[in-house]
């Protein structure tokens, strides 16, 4: 009976995967021609694909920048933007888009010394950069275009705590909340928005 079940699953998987066609595959090689690692993707309202990740800037271990790519629905590379600190370890972990096609990226700069949020317009122009805390792990947008970011901050050089920040579309900080659970190390990984926009 077990063998029949396994064979059925395999045959079913083959039938399902046989119906999937690959529309396109794209590879990206950074300016240093070393390691690139994607960490997050998002689609904008026009079907363009945003990919963010890390690109190694030289042969020294730990020298990485944040890289963000925009592809058209047909796979054409529309733009690539690199951001980082000199000789630092800079990484991104989340990307999101608003209704106007603006792109938001969060991550860390210089080995988690700063949480970073980047805003690009639809053409890839960097509109603003905000730093707070140490590490940005996820972000989301409400219907009004406000940006919410979660991550970690190193309070009093002793323990990691949750941090959540709300930014206005122009980059102004609406509020910051820091949470310490049981006076221990806390790590915020994901963010989910519910309810109406403020």
C-alpha positions in Angstrom: 0.0 0.0 0.0 2.8 2.4 0.8 4.5 1.8 -2.5 1.3 2.5 -4.4 0.9 5.8 -2.5 4.5 6.9 -3.3 4.1 6.0 -7.0 0.9 7.9 -7.1 2.5 11.0 -5.7 5.4 10.8 -8.1 3.2 10.4 -11.1 1.0 13.3 -9.9 4.0 15.5 -9.4 5.3 14.7 -12.9 1.9 15.6 -14.4 1.7 18.9 -12.5 5.3 20.0 -13.3 4.8 19.0 -16.9 2.2 21.8 -17.2 4.6 24.5 -16.0 6.5 26.5 -18.7 9.6 28.6 -17.9 8.9 32.1 -19.3 12.4 33.4 -18.7 15.6 33.0 -16.6 18.0 35.8 -15.8 21.3 35.9 -14.2 23.1 38.9 -12.7 26.8 39.4 -12.4 28.0 42.3 -10.2 30.7 44.8 -11.0 33.3 42.7 -9.1 32.2 39.5 -10.8 32.1 37.6 -7.5 29.2 36.4 -5.4 25.7 37.7 -5.7 22.9 36.4 -3.4 19.2 37.3 -3.8 17.2 37.5 -0.6 13.8 38.8 -1.5 11.5 39.5 -4.4 8.3 41.6 -5.1 6.0 42.5 -8.0 4.8 46.0 -8.6 1.3 46.9 -10.0 2.6 46.7 -13.6 4.0 43.2 -13.2 7.6 44.3 -13.0 9.8 42.1 -10.8 12.0 43.6 -8.0 14.9 41.5 -6.7 17.1 42.6 -3.8 20.1 40.9 -2.3 23.8 41.3 -1.7 26.7 41.7 -4.1 30.4 41.1 -3.1 32.4 44.2 -3.8 35.9 42.7 -3.7 37.8 39.6 -2.8 38.0 40.5 0.9 35.5 38.4 2.9 32.7 40.6 4.4 32.8 43.4 1.8 29.3 43.4 0.4 26.7 45.9 -0.8 23.0 45.9 -1.2 21.9 45.3 -4.8 18.4 45.9 -6.1 17.3 44.9 -9.6 14.1 45.7 -11.6 13.0 43.4 -14.4 10.2 44.0 -16.9 7.4 41.3 -17.2 9.4 39.9 -20.2 12.7 39.7 -18.2 14.4 42.8 -19.5 16.7 44.4 -16.9 15.3 47.9 -16.4 17.8 49.0 -13.8 20.3 47.9 -11.1 21.1 49.9 -8.1 23.9 49.3 -5.6 24.1 50.8 -2.1 26.5 50.3 0.7 29.2 51.6 3.1 32.9 51.7 2.2 34.4 48.3 2.8 31.4 47.3 4.9 29.1 44.3 5.2 25.8 45.6 3.9 22.8 43.3 3.3 19.2 43.6 2.3 16.4 41.2 3.5 13.1 42.6 2.2 11.6 44.6 -0.7 8.2 46.1 -1.4 6.5 48.4 -3.9 3.7 51.0 -3.6 1.0 51.8 -6.1 3.2 54.4 -7.8 5.9 51.9 -8.5 8.3 53.2 -5.8 10.5 50.6 -4.3 11.5 50.1 -0.7 14.3 48.0 0.6 15.4 47.2 4.2 18.4 45.5 5.7 21.6 46.2 7.6 24.6 48.4 7.1 28.2 47.7 8.3 27.6 44.4 10.1 24.2 45.4 11.7 25.4 48.7 13.1 22.5 50.4 11.4 19.1 49.3 10.2 18.6 50.9 6.7 15.5 51.7 4.6 16.0 52.8 1.0 13.4 54.4 -1.2 13.8 54.3 -5.0 11.3 55.8 -7.5 10.0 53.7 -10.4 13.0 54.8 -12.5 15.6 53.7 -9.9 16.4 57.1 -8.5 17.3 57.0 -4.8 14.8 59.3 -3.1 15.8 58.9 0.5 17.7 56.7 3.0 16.8 56.3 6.7 18.8 54.6 9.4 17.7 53.5 12.9 18.5 50.6 15.1 20.7 47.9 13.9 18.9 45.4 11.6 15.9 45.5 9.3 14.3 42.1 8.6 10.9 42.9 6.9 8.7 45.8 5.7 5.3 46.5 4.4 3.1 49.3 3.2 -0.5 50.4 4.0 -3.0 51.8 1.5 -1.9 55.4 2.2 1.7 54.6 1.3 3.1 54.6 4.9 6.1 52.2 5.4 6.4 49.9 8.3 9.7 48.2 9.1 10.5 45.6 11.7 13.9 44.4 12.9 16.2 44.4 15.9 18.1 47.0 17.9 20.9 46.5 20.4 19.7 48.3 23.5 22.3 49.4 26.1 24.9 47.1 24.4 23.5 44.1 26.2 20.5 42.5 24.6 18.7 42.5 21.2 15.1 43.9 21.2 12.3 44.1 18.7 12.0 47.4 16.9 9.1 48.5 14.7 9.1 51.9 12.8 6.5 53.7 10.8 7.7 56.1 8.1 5.6 58.5 6.1 5.9 58.3 2.3 8.3 61.3 2.4 10.6 59.5 4.8 9.5 61.3 8.0 9.4 59.1 11.1 5.8 58.7 12.4 6.7 56.6 15.4 9.2 54.0 16.8 8.3 51.2 19.1 10.9 49.0 20.9 9.8 45.8 22.7 11.7 43.8 25.3 10.2 40.4 26.1 11.2 38.9 29.4 14.4 40.9 29.4 16.0 38.5 26.9 17.3 38.6 23.3 14.4 39.2 20.9 14.5 38.9 17.1 11.7 40.3 14.9 11.7 38.4 11.6 8.3 39.1 9.8 5.8 41.8 9.6 2.0 41.5 8.8 -0.2 44.6 8.3 -4.0 44.3 9.1 -6.7 46.9 9.4 -7.2 50.3 7.6 -4.4 52.8 6.8 -3.9 55.7 9.2 
